[in-house]
Amino acid sequence: MTSNDAYAVQAATVETRDAARMMRRATMASVGVATTLIVIKTIAYFLSGSVSMLSSLVDSSLDAAASLATLFAVHQSMAPADREHRFGHGKAEALAGLLQAAIVAGSGVFLLFESVRRILNPAPIDNSLIGIGVMVISILLTFALVTYQHRVATRTGSIAVSGDRLHYLSDLLSNAGVILALVLASQFGLVEADGIIALIIAGILLHGAYGIVNGALDMLMDRELPDVERARIIEIVKTEPRVLALHDLRTRRSGLATFIQLHLVLDADMKLRDAHEIAEAVEQALITAFPGAEVIIHEDPDGVEESDDHARRIGV
């Protein structure tokens, strides 16, 4: 199970309006933290000249850009469905995820070359205590943000927030690496450590970009919900005693919206009104379990042969 699947499975039953408010606050918080870090890291870089500090500064700058894109995407994804976008705008989150991945990957490649250059041509680091102090502040701010984003992503299942959280989770590790590089260079004379740590940070960024791309593509390609959630849907349907069977379960997620389609097999002699009432009951049960979900149910009479084309469809 991927990290994005884990968020989807753990997402609590929160109303769409509440989820939207939490997502907006999380993205605004990330922009605020990134801006603060850019200011203090810029000062620290000019005082220390550390390439690891530069790498962390570049990372924070790109995080700010990615967070701004996420803020815009979250706002756009929550726009209601309109005449041109009948299924809403939820995939704006995935597009922001791809942009995040491109930004992070670009910074990773830049740092990769810069770290190799510094390894081959090591330089002394000045004012290391200033750098260490700045990185400690960065770690504290980032840890608070990541903790908050984790809570929001868990409750909403937002790929944009979880992708943004991945940026800052990588920052936690890279900031700790910068402190290590500063200590090794200033206290033990290991000036090569600065470039080596920067190289490791570049690897973290590239790995994070890969994870963001996977999550974004899952949404853009309408990947099925995790098996745990599909099993939950099946169990909910089975609680209706008048349902004989179900098939052709299809699911996907787009932003905060969850789409569920399925066929119910009902008694062939049942009245149309009764079949409609059963489908309505199942739909309401699913919406209760998946707030804001769009549920489409087709009723099939028991005993009617399915066409060959229908039988080939991927279902339950």
Phi and psi in degrees as GROMACS dihedral restraints (atoms count N, CA, C in turn):
[ dihedral_restraints ]
;  ai    aj    ak    al  type     phi  dphi    fc
    3     4     5     6     1   -78.0    20    10
    4     5     6     7     1   168.3    20    10
    6     7     8     9     1   -63.1    20    10
    7     8     9    10     1   -34.5    20    10
    9    10    11    12     1   -67.7    20    10
   10    11    12    13     1   -37.9    20    10
   12    13    14    15     1   -61.8    20    10
   13    14    15    16     1   -41.2    20    10
   15    16    17    18     1   -61.4    20    10
   16    17    18    19     1   -41.7    20    10
   18    19    20    21     1   -63.6    20    10
   19    20    21    22     1   -41.2    20    10
   21    22    23    24     1   -63.3    20    10
   22    23    24    25     1   -42.5    20    10
   24    25    26    27     1   -66.6    20    10
   25    26    27    28     1   -37.8    20    10
   27    28    29    30     1   -83.3    20    10
   28    29    30    31     1   -10.0    20    10
   30    31    32    33     1   -56.1    20    10
   31    32    33    34     1   126.3    20    10
   33    34    35    36     1   -78.6    20    10
   34    35    36    37     1   167.2    20    10
   36    37    38    39     1   -83.2    20    10
   37    38    39    40     1    79.8    20    10
   39    40    41    42     1  -107.5    20    10
   40    41    42    43     1   148.9    20    10
   42    43    44    45     1   -67.1    20    10
   43    44    45    46     1   151.4    20    10
   45    46    47    48     1   -58.2    20    10
   46    47    48    49     1   -39.5    20    10
   48    49    50    51     1   -64.0    20    10
   49    50    51    52     1   -42.1    20    10
   51    52    53    54     1   -65.3    20    10
   52    53    54    55     1   -41.9    20    10
   54    55    56    57     1   -62.5    20    10
   55    56    57    58     1   -41.7    20    10
   57    58    59    60     1   -62.3    20    10
   58    59    60    61     1   -42.6    20    10
   60    61    62    63     1   -63.9    20    10
   61    62    63    64     1   -42.5    20    10
   63    64    65    66     1   -64.0    20    10
   64    65    66    67     1   -40.5    20    10
   66    67    68    69     1   -66.0    20    10
   67    68    69    70     1   -40.6    20    10
   69    70    71    72     1   -62.4    20    10
   70    71    72    73     1   -44.4    20    10
   72    73    74    75     1   -63.2    20    10
   73    74    75    76     1   -39.8    20    10
   75    76    77    78     1   -65.3    20    10
   76    77    78    79     1   -42.4    20    10
   78    79    80    81     1   -70.6    20    10
   79    80    81    82     1   -37.4    20    10
   81    82    83    84     1   -66.0    20    10
   82    83    84    85     1   -37.3    20    10
   84    85    86    87     1   -64.1    20    10
   85    86    87    88     1   -40.1    20    10
   87    88    89    90     1   -66.0    20    10
   88    89    90    91     1   -38.6    20    10
   90    91    92    93     1   -64.2    20    10
   91    92    93    94     1   -42.4    20    10
   93    94    95    96     1   -62.9    20    10
   94    95    96    97     1   -44.7    20    10
   96    97    98    99     1   -65.3    20    10
   97    98    99   100     1   -43.7    20    10
   99   100   101   102     1   -61.6    20    10
  100   101   102   103     1   -42.0    20    10
  102   103   104   105     1   -62.5    20    10
  103   104   105   106     1   -43.2    20    10
  105   106   107   108     1   -61.3    20    10
  106   107   108   109     1   -44.0    20    10
  108   109   110   111     1   -66.6    20    10
  109   110   111   112     1   -35.7    20    10
  111   112   113   114     1   -61.0    20    10
  112   113   114   115     1   -43.4    20    10
  114   115   116   117     1   -63.0    20    10
  115   116   117   118     1   -51.3    20    10
  117   118   119   120     1   -73.6    20    10
  118   119   120   121     1   -31.8    20    10
  120   121   122   123     1   -73.0    20    10
  121   122   123   124     1   -32.4    20    10
  123   124   125   126     1   -62.7    20    10
  124   125   126   127     1   -44.8    20    10
  126   127   128   129     1   -62.0    20    10
  127   128   129   130     1   -45.2    20    10
  129   130   131   132     1   -65.1    20    10
  130   131   132   133     1   -36.9    20    10
  132   133   134   135     1   -64.2    20    10
  133   134   135   136     1   -45.2    20    10
  135   136   137   138     1   -67.7    20    10
  136   137   138   139     1   -25.9    20    10
  138   139   140   141     1   -82.3    20    10
  139   140   141   142     1   -32.2    20    10
  141   142   143   144     1  -103.1    20    10
  142   143   144   145     1   -33.4    20    10
  144   145   146   147     1    72.9    20    10
  145   146   147   148     1    15.1    20    10
  147   148   149   150     1   -76.5    20    10
  148   149   150   151     1   130.1    20    10
  150   151   152   153     1   -70.9    20    10
  151   152   153   154     1   -28.9    20    10
  153   154   155   156     1   -66.1    20    10
  154   155   156   157     1   -38.0    20    10
  156   157   158   159     1   -66.0    20    10
  157   158   159   160     1   -39.3    20    10
  159   160   161   162     1   -61.8    20    10
  160   161   162   163     1   -42.6    20    10
  162   163   164   165     1   -61.5    20    10
  163   164   165   166     1   -40.2    20    10
  165   166   167   168     1   -69.7    20    10
  166   167   168   169     1   -36.1    20    10
  168   169   170   171     1   -64.5    20    10
  169   170   171   172     1   -44.5    20    10
  171   172   173   174     1   -61.4    20    10
  172   173   174   175     1   -43.5    20    10
  174   175   176   177     1   -59.6    20    10
  175   176   177   178     1   -45.0    20    10
  177   178   179   180     1   -66.1    20    10
  178   179   180   181     1   -37.5    20    10
  180   181   182   183     1   -63.7    20    10
  181   182   183   184     1   -43.9    20    10
  183   184   185   186     1   -71.3    20    10
  184   185   186   187     1   -32.4    20    10
  186   187   188   189     1   -62.1    20    10
  187   188   189   190     1   -39.5    20    10
  189   190   191   192     1   -62.8    20    10
  190   191   192   193     1   -43.4    20    10
  192   193   194   195     1   -63.7    20    10
  193   194   195   196     1   -43.6    20    10
  195   196   197   198     1   -65.0    20    10
  196   197   198   199     1   -38.2    20    10
  198   199   200   201     1   -67.8    20    10
  199   200   201   202     1   -36.8    20    10
  201   202   203   204     1   -64.1    20    10
  202   203   204   205     1   -40.9    20    10
  204   205   206   207     1   -64.2    20    10
  205   206   207   208     1   -39.2    20    10
  207   208   209   210     1   -65.0    20    10
  208   209   210   211     1   -41.4    20    10
  210   211   212   213     1   -59.7    20    10
  211   212   213   214     1   -43.8    20    10
  213   214   215   216     1   -65.6    20    10
  214   215   216   217     1   -43.4    20    10
  216   217   218   219     1   -64.7    20    10
  217   218   219   220     1   -40.9    20    10
  219   220   221   222     1   -62.0    20    10
  220   221   222   223     1   -43.3    20    10
  222   223   224   225     1   -62.2    20    10
  223   224   225   226     1   -44.0    20    10
  225   226   227   228     1   -67.9    20    10
  226   227   228   229     1   -40.0    20    10
  228   229   230   231     1   -66.3    20    10
  229   230   231   232     1   -21.6    20    10
  231   232   233   234     1   -90.6    20    10
  232   233   234   235     1    -1.6    20    10
  234   235   236   237     1   -65.0    20    10
  235   236   237   238     1   137.8    20    10
  237   238   239   240     1   -66.4    20    10
  238   239   240   241     1   159.3    20    10
  240   241   242   243     1   -59.5    20    10
  241   242   243   244     1   144.5    20    10
  243   244   245   246     1  -132.7    20    10
  244   245   246   247     1  -171.3    20    10
  246   247   248   249     1   -63.3    20    10
  247   248   249   250     1   -33.9    20    10
  249   250   251   252     1   -89.7    20    10
  250   251   252   253     1   -17.7    20    10
  252   253   254   255     1  -131.2    20    10
  253   254   255   256     1    79.2    20    10
  255   256   257   258     1   -65.4    20    10
  256   257   258   259     1   -25.7    20    10
  258   259   260   261     1   -99.9    20    10
  259   260   261   262     1    15.0    20    10
  261   262   263   264     1    86.2    20    10
  262   263   264   265     1  -168.0    20    10
  264   265   266   267     1  -121.4    20    10
  265   266   267   268     1    22.2    20    10
  267   268   269   270     1   -59.4    20    10
  268   269   270   271     1   -28.5    20    10
  270   271   272   273     1   -73.7    20    10
  271   272   273   274     1    -4.0    20    10
  273   274   275   276     1   -60.7    20    10
  274   275   276   277     1   -30.1    20    10
  276   277   278   279     1   -61.2    20    10
  277   278   279   280     1   -43.3    20    10
  279   280   281   282     1   -67.0    20    10
  280   281   282   283     1   -38.5    20    10
  282   283   284   285     1   -62.8    20    10
  283   284   285   286     1   -40.1    20    10
  285   286   287   288     1   -64.0    20    10
  286   287   288   289     1   -35.3    20    10
  288   289   290   291     1   -61.8    20    10
  289   290   291   292     1   -41.5    20    10
  291   292   293   294     1   -65.4    20    10
  292   293   294   295     1   -38.4    20    10
  294   295   296   297     1   -64.4    20    10
  295   296   297   298     1   -42.3    20    10
  297   298   299   300     1   -58.0    20    10
  298   299   300   301     1   -44.7    20    10
  300   301   302   303     1   -62.2    20    10
  301   302   303   304     1   -41.8    20    10
  303   304   305   306     1   -63.6    20    10
  304   305   306   307     1   -42.1    20    10
  306   307   308   309     1   -65.1    20    10
  307   308   309   310     1   -47.1    20    10
  309   310   311   312     1   -64.6    20    10
  310   311   312   313     1   -43.1    20    10
  312   313   314   315     1   -63.0    20    10
  313   314   315   316     1   -40.3    20    10
  315   316   317   318     1   -62.2    20    10
  316   317   318   319     1   -42.6    20    10
  318   319   320   321     1   -66.6    20    10
  319   320   321   322     1   -35.2    20    10
  321   322   323   324     1   -64.3    20    10
  322   323   324   325     1   -41.8    20    10
  324   325   326   327     1   -66.3    20    10
  325   326   327   328     1   -41.6    20    10
  327   328   329   330     1   -59.7    20    10
  328   329   330   331     1   -46.9    20    10
  330   331   332   333     1   -68.4    20    10
  331   332   333   334     1   -29.7    20    10
  333   334   335   336     1   -59.9    20    10
  334   335   336   337     1   -48.3    20    10
  336   337   338   339     1   -69.2    20    10
  337   338   339   340     1   -40.1    20    10
  339   340   341   342     1   -66.2    20    10
  340   341   342   343     1   -38.6    20    10
  342   343   344   345     1   -68.4    20    10
  343   344   345   346     1   -38.2    20    10
  345   346   347   348     1   -63.8    20    10
  346   347   348   349     1   -41.4    20    10
  348   349   350   351     1   -61.0    20    10
  349   350   351   352     1   -42.1    20    10
  351   352   353   354     1   -72.6    20    10
  352   353   354   355     1   -31.3    20    10
  354   355   356   357     1   -64.6    20    10
  355   356   357   358     1   -41.4    20    10
  357   358   359   360     1   -74.4    20    10
  358   359   360   361     1   -28.7    20    10
  360   361   362   363     1  -131.3    20    10
  361   362   363   364     1    72.5    20    10
  363   364   365   366     1   -63.7    20    10
  364   365   366   367     1   147.5    20    10
  366   367   368   369     1  -134.6    20    10
  367   368   369   370     1   148.3    20    10
  369   370   371   372     1   -66.1    20    10
  370   371   372   373     1   155.1    20    10
  372   373   374   375     1  -113.0    20    10
  373   374   375   376     1   131.5    20    10
  375   376   377   378     1  -104.7    20    10
  376   377   378   379     1   158.5    20    10
  378   379   380   381     1    52.1    20    10
  379   380   381   382     1    46.4    20    10
  381   382   383   384     1   -63.7    20    10
  382   383   384   385     1   -30.6    20    10
  384   385   386   387     1   -64.1    20    10
  385   386   387   388     1   -36.4    20    10
  387   388   389   390     1   -63.5    20    10
  388   389   390   391     1   -44.4    20    10
  390   391   392   393     1   -61.9    20    10
  391   392   393   394     1   -42.6    20    10
  393   394   395   396     1   -63.6    20    10
  394   395   396   397     1   -42.9    20    10
  396   397   398   399     1   -60.5    20    10
  397   398   399   400     1   -43.3    20    10
  399   400   401   402     1   -62.7    20    10
  400   401   402   403     1   -41.4    20    10
  402   403   404   405     1   -70.5    20    10
  403   404   405   406     1   -31.9    20    10
  405   406   407   408     1   -63.9    20    10
  406   407   408   409     1   -44.0    20    10
  408   409   410   411     1   -61.0    20    10
  409   410   411   412     1   -41.5    20    10
  411   412   413   414     1   -61.4    20    10
  412   413   414   415     1   -43.1    20    10
  414   415   416   417     1   -63.2    20    10
  415   416   417   418     1   -43.0    20    10
  417   418   419   420     1   -63.9    20    10
  418   419   420   421     1   -46.6    20    10
  420   421   422   423     1   -64.2    20    10
  421   422   423   424     1   -43.4    20    10
  423   424   425   426     1   -67.3    20    10
  424   425   426   427     1   -39.4    20    10
  426   427   428   429     1   -62.3    20    10
  427   428   429   430     1   -42.1    20    10
  429   430   431   432     1   -63.1    20    10
  430   431   432   433     1   -42.0    20    10
  432   433   434   435     1   -66.5    20    10
  433   434   435   436     1   -46.2    20    10
  435   436   437   438     1   -61.2    20    10
  436   437   438   439     1   -39.6    20    10
  438   439   440   441     1   -61.7    20    10
  439   440   441   442     1   -44.1    20    10
  441   442   443   444     1   -66.5    20    10
  442   443   444   445     1   -44.0    20    10
  444   445   446   447     1   -63.3    20    10
  445   446   447   448     1   -36.8    20    10
  447   448   449   450     1   -61.7    20    10
  448   449   450   451     1   -43.0    20    10
  450   451   452   453     1   -64.1    20    10
  451   452   453   454     1   -42.4    20    10
  453   454   455   456     1   -67.4    20    10
  454   455   456   457     1   -45.6    20    10
  456   457   458   459     1   -63.1    20    10
  457   458   459   460     1   -36.6    20    10
  459   460   461   462     1   -66.3    20    10
  460   461   462   463     1   -39.3    20    10
  462   463   464   465     1   -80.3    20    10
  463   464   465   466     1   -28.3    20    10
  465   466   467   468     1  -107.7    20    10
  466   467   468   469     1   -22.1    20    10
  468   469   470   471     1    71.4    20    10
  469   470   471   472     1    19.0    20    10
  471   472   473   474     1   -70.4    20    10
  472   473   474   475     1   124.4    20    10
  474   475   476   477     1   -72.8    20    10
  475   476   477   478     1   -29.8    20    10
  477   478   479   480     1   -68.2    20    10
  478   479   480   481     1   -45.8    20    10
  480   481   482   483     1   -68.0    20    10
  481   482   483   484     1   -41.4    20    10
  483   484   485   486     1   -66.9    20    10
  484   485   486   487     1   -34.5    20    10
  486   487   488   489     1   -67.9    20    10
  487   488   489   490     1   -41.0    20    10
  489   490   491   492     1   -65.3    20    10
  490   491   492   493     1   -37.6    20    10
  492   493   494   495     1   -61.7    20    10
  493   494   495   496     1   -36.4    20    10
  495   496   497   498     1   -61.7    20    10
  496   497   498   499     1   -36.5    20    10
  498   499   500   501     1   -55.9    20    10
  499   500   501   502     1   -52.2    20    10
  501   502   503   504     1   -76.0    20    10
  502   503   504   505     1   -25.0    20    10
  504   505   506   507     1   -66.8    20    10
  505   506   507   508     1   -39.5    20    10
  507   508   509   510     1   -64.0    20    10
  508   509   510   511     1   -36.5    20    10
  510   511   512   513     1   -61.2    20    10
  511   512   513   514     1   -39.1    20    10
  513   514   515   516     1   -56.4    20    10
  514   515   516   517     1   -46.3    20    10
  516   517   518   519     1   -68.4    20    10
  517   518   519   520     1   -42.4    20    10
  519   520   521   522     1   -68.4    20    10
  520   521   522   523     1   -37.0    20    10
  522   523   524   525     1   -64.6    20    10
  523   524   525   526     1   -40.0    20    10
  525   526   527   528     1   -63.2    20    10
  526   527   528   529     1   -35.5    20    10
  528   529   530   531     1   -67.0    20    10
  529   530   531   532     1   -36.6    20    10
  531   532   533   534     1   -63.3    20    10
  532   533   534   535     1   -43.3    20    10
  534   535   536   537     1   -60.0    20    10
  535   536   537   538     1   -43.6    20    10
  537   538   539   540     1   -61.1    20    10
  538   539   540   541     1   -42.8    20    10
  540   541   542   543     1   -63.4    20    10
  541   542   543   544     1   -42.4    20    10
  543   544   545   546     1   -64.1    20    10
  544   545   546   547     1   -41.4    20    10
  546   547   548   549     1   -65.9    20    10
  547   548   549   550     1   -47.6    20    10
  549   550   551   552     1   -62.0    20    10
  550   551   552   553     1   -38.8    20    10
  552   553   554   555     1   -74.9    20    10
  553   554   555   556     1   -42.1    20    10
  555   556   557   558     1   -84.2    20    10
  556   557   558   559     1   -34.7    20    10
  558   559   560   561     1   -94.7    20    10
  559   560   561   562     1   -29.4    20    10
  561   562   563   564     1  -119.0    20    10
  562   563   564   565     1     0.8    20    10
  564   565   566   567     1    72.9    20    10
  565   566   567   568     1    13.5    20    10
  567   568   569   570     1   -87.7    20    10
  568   569   570   571     1    75.0    20    10
  570   571   572   573     1   -67.0    20    10
  571   572   573   574     1   -23.0    20    10
  573   574   575   576     1   -67.6    20    10
  574   575   576   577     1   -21.8    20    10
  576   577   578   579     1   -61.8    20    10
  577   578   579   580     1   -29.9    20    10
  579   580   581   582     1   -58.7    20    10
  580   581   582   583     1   -48.5    20    10
  582   583   584   585     1   -69.6    20    10
  583   584   585   586     1   -36.6    20    10
  585   586   587   588     1   -65.4    20    10
  586   587   588   589     1   -44.2    20    10
  588   589   590   591     1   -62.5    20    10
  589   590   591   592     1   -40.7    20    10
  591   592   593   594     1   -61.8    20    10
  592   593   594   595     1   -37.0    20    10
  594   595   596   597     1   -63.2    20    10
  595   596   597   598     1   -41.2    20    10
  597   598   599   600     1   -64.7    20    10
  598   599   600   601     1   -41.0    20    10
  600   601   602   603     1   -60.7    20    10
  601   602   603   604     1   -41.1    20    10
  603   604   605   606     1   -59.5    20    10
  604   605   606   607     1   -40.8    20    10
  606   607   608   609     1   -63.4    20    10
  607   608   609   610     1   -39.4    20    10
  609   610   611   612     1   -62.3    20    10
  610   611   612   613     1   -43.1    20    10
  612   613   614   615     1   -63.8    20    10
  613   614   615   616     1   -44.3    20    10
  615   616   617   618     1   -64.9    20    10
  616   617   618   619     1   -38.6    20    10
  618   619   620   621     1   -65.3    20    10
  619   620   621   622     1   -41.1    20    10
  621   622   623   624     1   -63.6    20    10
  622   623   624   625     1   -39.4    20    10
  624   625   626   627     1   -61.7    20    10
  625   626   627   628     1   -38.8    20    10
  627   628   629   630     1   -61.0    20    10
  628   629   630   631     1   -42.8    20    10
  630   631   632   633     1   -65.7    20    10
  631   632   633   634     1   -39.0    20    10
  633   634   635   636     1   -64.9    20    10
  634   635   636   637     1   -42.1    20    10
  636   637   638   639     1   -60.0    20    10
  637   638   639   640     1   -44.5    20    10
  639   640   641   642     1   -58.7    20    10
  640   641   642   643     1   -46.3    20    10
  642   643   644   645     1   -64.6    20    10
  643   644   645   646     1   -41.4    20    10
  645   646   647   648     1   -66.1    20    10
  646   647   648   649     1   -42.8    20    10
  648   649   650   651     1   -66.1    20    10
  649   650   651   652     1   -34.9    20    10
  651   652   653   654     1   -57.3    20    10
  652   653   654   655     1   -42.9    20    10
  654   655   656   657     1   -72.9    20    10
  655   656   657   658     1   -43.3    20    10
  657   658   659   660     1   -65.3    20    10
  658   659   660   661     1   -32.9    20    10
  660   661   662   663     1   -91.9    20    10
  661   662   663   664     1    10.0    20    10
  663   664   665   666     1    56.0    20    10
  664   665   666   667     1    49.9    20    10
  666   667   668   669     1   -64.6    20    10
  667   668   669   670     1   145.2    20    10
  669   670   671   672     1   -60.5    20    10
  670   671   672   673     1   153.2    20    10
  672   673   674   675     1   -61.7    20    10
  673   674   675   676     1   159.2    20    10
  675   676   677   678     1   -55.9    20    10
  676   677   678   679     1   152.8    20    10
  678   679   680   681     1   -55.5    20    10
  679   680   681   682     1   -34.5    20    10
  681   682   683   684     1   -62.1    20    10
  682   683   684   685     1   -42.1    20    10
  684   685   686   687     1   -73.4    20    10
  685   686   687   688     1   -36.4    20    10
  687   688   689   690     1   -63.4    20    10
  688   689   690   691     1   -41.0    20    10
  690   691   692   693     1   -63.2    20    10
  691   692   693   694     1   -36.9    20    10
  693   694   695   696     1   -63.7    20    10
  694   695   696   697     1   -41.0    20    10
  696   697   698   699     1   -61.4    20    10
  697   698   699   700     1   -44.8    20    10
  699   700   701   702     1   -61.6    20    10
  700   701   702   703     1   -42.1    20    10
  702   703   704   705     1   -64.7    20    10
  703   704   705   706     1   -38.8    20    10
  705   706   707   708     1   -62.8    20    10
  706   707   708   709     1   -44.0    20    10
  708   709   710   711     1   -63.1    20    10
  709   710   711   712     1   -40.2    20    10
  711   712   713   714     1   -68.4    20    10
  712   713   714   715     1   -17.2    20    10
  714   715   716   717     1   -70.9    20    10
  715   716   717   718     1   -16.6    20    10
  717   718   719   720     1   -83.0    20    10
  718   719   720   721     1   108.2    20    10
  720   721   722   723     1   -64.4    20    10
  721   722   723   724     1   -21.9    20    10
  723   724   725   726     1   -84.9    20    10
  724   725   726   727     1    -3.9    20    10
  726   727   728   729     1   -86.0    20    10
  727   728   729   730     1   120.8    20    10
  729   730   731   732     1   -81.1    20    10
  730   731   732   733     1   -34.5    20    10
  732   733   734   735     1  -168.7    20    10
  733   734   735   736     1   170.6    20    10
  735   736   737   738     1  -141.6    20    10
  736   737   738   739     1   155.3    20    10
  738   739   740   741     1  -156.5    20    10
  739   740   741   742     1   175.8    20    10
  741   742   743   744     1    52.9    20    10
  742   743   744   745     1    46.9    20    10
  744   745   746   747     1   -75.6    20    10
  745   746   747   748     1   122.2    20    10
  747   748   749   750     1  -128.6    20    10
  748   749   750   751     1   133.7    20    10
  750   751   752   753     1  -138.3    20    10
  751   752   753   754     1   156.9    20    10
  753   754   755   756     1  -163.9    20    10
  754   755   756   757     1   166.0    20    10
  756   757   758   759     1  -131.1    20    10
  757   758   759   760     1   138.3    20    10
  759   760   761   762     1  -136.8    20    10
  760   761   762   763     1   102.0    20    10
  762   763   764   765     1    64.6    20    10
  763   764   765   766     1  -129.0    20    10
  765   766   767   768     1   -82.4    20    10
  766   767   768   769     1   -13.4    20    10
  768   769   770   771     1   -84.9    20    10
  769   770   771   772     1   136.9    20    10
  771   772   773   774     1  -114.5    20    10
  772   773   774   775     1   133.6    20    10
  774   775   776   777     1  -114.2    20    10
  775   776   777   778     1   127.8    20    10
  777   778   779   780     1  -128.5    20    10
  778   779   780   781     1   125.8    20    10
  780   781   782   783     1  -127.6    20    10
  781   782   783   784     1   138.8    20    10
  783   784   785   786     1  -160.5    20    10
  784   785   786   787     1   164.3    20    10
  786   787   788   789     1  -111.5    20    10
  787   788   789   790     1   133.6    20    10
  789   790   791   792     1  -103.9    20    10
  790   791   792   793     1   136.0    20    10
  792   793   794   795     1   -98.2    20    10
  793   794   795   796     1   119.6    20    10
  795   796   797   798     1  -123.3    20    10
  796   797   798   799     1   167.0    20    10
  798   799   800   801     1   -55.4    20    10
  799   800   801   802     1   128.8    20    10
  801   802   803   804     1   -65.3    20    10
  802   803   804   805     1   -24.7    20    10
  804   805   806   807     1   -92.7    20    10
  805   806   807   808     1     6.0    20    10
  807   808   809   810     1   -72.7    20    10
  808   809   810   811     1   145.6    20    10
  810   811   812   813     1   -70.0    20    10
  811   812   813   814     1   151.2    20    10
  813   814   815   816     1   -59.5    20    10
  814   815   816   817     1   -40.1    20    10
  816   817   818   819     1   -60.9    20    10
  817   818   819   820     1   -42.3    20    10
  819   820   821   822     1   -65.9    20    10
  820   821   822   823     1   -40.2    20    10
  822   823   824   825     1   -63.1    20    10
  823   824   825   826     1   -39.1    20    10
  825   826   827   828     1   -64.8    20    10
  826   827   828   829     1   -42.2    20    10
  828   829   830   831     1   -62.7    20    10
  829   830   831   832     1   -39.3    20    10
  831   832   833   834     1   -65.1    20    10
  832   833   834   835     1   -45.7    20    10
  834   835   836   837     1   -61.8    20    10
  835   836   837   838     1   -38.9    20    10
  837   838   839   840     1   -63.7    20    10
  838   839   840   841     1   -41.3    20    10
  840   841   842   843     1   -64.4    20    10
  841   842   843   844     1   -42.6    20    10
  843   844   845   846     1   -64.9    20    10
  844   845   846   847     1   -42.5    20    10
  846   847   848   849     1   -60.9    20    10
  847   848   849   850     1   -45.1    20    10
  849   850   851   852     1   -64.9    20    10
  850   851   852   853     1   -37.5    20    10
  852   853   854   855     1   -64.3    20    10
  853   854   855   856     1   -39.0    20    10
  855   856   857   858     1   -70.1    20    10
  856   857   858   859     1   -39.2    20    10
  858   859   860   861     1   -67.3    20    10
  859   860   861   862     1   -33.9    20    10
  861   862   863   864     1   -64.0    20    10
  862   863   864   865     1   -40.2    20    10
  864   865   866   867     1   -77.1    20    10
  865   866   867   868     1   -29.9    20    10
  867   868   869   870     1  -127.9    20    10
  868   869   870   871     1    81.8    20    10
  870   871   872   873     1   -54.2    20    10
  871   872   873   874     1   134.0    20    10
  873   874   875   876     1    81.6    20    10
  874   875   876   877     1     1.6    20    10
  876   877   878   879     1   -69.0    20    10
  877   878   879   880     1   148.1    20    10
  879   880   881   882     1  -102.3    20    10
  880   881   882   883     1   117.0    20    10
  882   883   884   885     1  -113.3    20    10
  883   884   885   886     1   127.7    20    10
  885   886   887   888     1  -119.9    20    10
  886   887   888   889     1   122.4    20    10
  888   889   890   891     1  -123.0    20    10
  889   890   891   892     1   133.0    20    10
  891   892   893   894     1  -112.8    20    10
  892   893   894   895     1   132.3    20    10
  894   895   896   897     1   -97.1    20    10
  895   896   897   898     1   127.0    20    10
  897   898   899   900     1  -112.7    20    10
  898   899   900   901     1   134.0    20    10
  900   901   902   903     1   -73.6    20    10
  901   902   903   904     1   137.2    20    10
  903   904   905   906     1   -61.9    20    10
  904   905   906   907     1   136.2    20    10
  906   907   908   909     1    95.2    20    10
  907   908   909   910     1    -8.9    20    10
  909   910   911   912     1   -82.4    20    10
  910   911   912   913     1   126.9    20    10
  912   913   914   915     1   -68.8    20    10
  913   914   915   916     1   136.3    20    10
  915   916   917   918     1   -83.6    20    10
  916   917   918   919     1   148.4    20    10
  918   919   920   921     1   -68.7    20    10
  919   920   921   922     1   159.6    20    10
  921   922   923   924     1   -59.7    20    10
  922   923   924   925     1   -39.1    20    10
  924   925   926   927     1   -64.2    20    10
  925   926   927   928     1   -40.8    20    10
  927   928   929   930     1   -64.8    20    10
  928   929   930   931     1   -40.6    20    10
  930   931   932   933     1   -65.6    20    10
  931   932   933   934     1   -24.3    20    10
  933   934   935   936     1   -81.5    20    10
  934   935   936   937     1   -11.1    20    10
  936   937   938   939     1   -66.6    20    10
  937   938   939   940     1   150.9    20    10
  939   940   941   942     1   -80.0    20    10
  940   941   942   943     1   120.6    20    10
  942   943   944   945     1  -132.7    20    10
  943   944   945   946     1  -148.4    20    10
